[in-house]
Amino acid sequence: MTTQPHESRTAFGPLAGVRVITFTQAWSGTFATELLGFLGADVIQIEARRRPDTWRGGYQGAIPEAIQGAAERQRRWNVGPLYNAVNLNKRGITLDIGDPQGAEYFRRLVPLADVIVDNFSPRVMGNWGLAYADLDALRPGIIQASLSAYGASGPYRDIPGIGGTIEPMSGMSSLLGYEDGNPLNSGNMYPDPVAGVYMTTAIVAALRHRATTGEGQYIDLGMMEANATFVGDAFAEFTANGRVRPRMGNRHPRVAPHGIYEAAGGQWLALSADDESQWTALKGVLAIPALDATTFATMAERKAHEDELDAHIADWARGQDATLAEQLLQQAGVPAARVRLPDEVLADAQLRAREFVVSVTHPEAGTHEMVGVPWRFSRTPAQVTRPSPMLGQHSQEVLGDLLGVTSDEYESLVERNVSGDEPPQ
């Protein structure tokens, strides 16, 4: 996929031999480029000493208690759990593009890259003289992928945004919440990983296009648009018949029962009966005579009497151990699951068996279990090969190996705060 020489490294994955240079920070962009790293790309992440990734947590503040003492040397900016969770399989360098010398070194790196990724506001790369036309002139066939809140065109192009603001703007918040309550956000910045997955997919498609045509591409991805697709059925419903879908809590537009019910000991149990066979199986487990009433005979009737139906199931669930109830319902063929806490999800036997949860050792943060590769490939296995990089960890390595920067030249860059692995002086 590239004609540029790459340094010797163990090749693996479908993107082995592809080099990605990225300016991404926080979650959406770093997650996208982490996925490219899982696929085998050589991902080089650029930060500036004066403005490191916000998910590092800054230069000041206490080291999280769970990480303290994991290594002899710990620097606050290298042990941030958020940063270290979404930057696996990358090399990290510092290079201040706002400095003329830093910008010049970056321009020398571009011809050695296949993909340039950023998640700045649309104006930033152009202000640096690094718009797509500039990059393509340096490396014909380059793929530039820019991820922003609202895209590079339209009335909102210059407005910054994060997952918490994209949820209402994309329409997601209007559907989250209960029928008698206000719109809600998910509480976990859900739009970030959604946009990251879309960006990874677009980059892989662009690489495949270039492999067959030789043509590069400029990818302009807006988080708002990516996440609007997740409520596409509600958009279609309004377009087709003018109906604004109401908030339904945990209910389903067609299926009943479909909900999450409080069980014994403050646990919660999710269940549904998507068809008549599952409904018959559910009645067999619950053994509630009232469920044989004609008001629950069909899906339409159950939906019409959902409040009454939910009341019967809620009464049953309150006396159940959620784990045992999950097992009984699943054995009967009913979709059901006890609601699990995050640490319980990480301990799930299925995820462990597929090596989705991996143990990663970081030089300063220590050894921790992390979310790894979300796919399995038969011919080009993807894998976690390195922890998230420390600030500027690979600066001298990358600049030396790729650009021939000598030790003296590199030390000069450090003295001028253009590169290095410590806070600026």
Buried (B, 14 or more C-beta within 10 A) or exposed (E): BBEEEBEEEEEBBBBBBBBBBBBBBBBBBBBBBBBBBBBBBBBBBBBBBEEBBEBBBEBEEEBEEEBEEBBEEBBBBBBBBBBBBBBBBBBBBBBBBEBEBBBEBBBBBBEBBBBBBBBBBBEBBBEBEBBBEBBBEBBEBBBBBBBBBBBBEEEBBEEEBBBBBBBBBBBBBBBBBEEEEEBBBEEEBBBBBBBBBBBBBBBBEBBEBBEEEEEBBBBBBBBBBBBBEBBEEBEEBEEEEEEEBEBBEEBBEEBBBBBBBBBBEEBBBBBBBBEEEBBEBBBEBBEEEEBEEEBBEEBEBBBBBBEEBBEBBBEBBEEBBBBEBBEBBEEBBBBBBBBBEEEEEBEEEEBEEBEBBBEBEBBBBBEBEBBBBEEEBEEEEBBBBBBBBBBBBBBBEBBBEBEEBEEEBBEBBBEBBBBBBBBBE
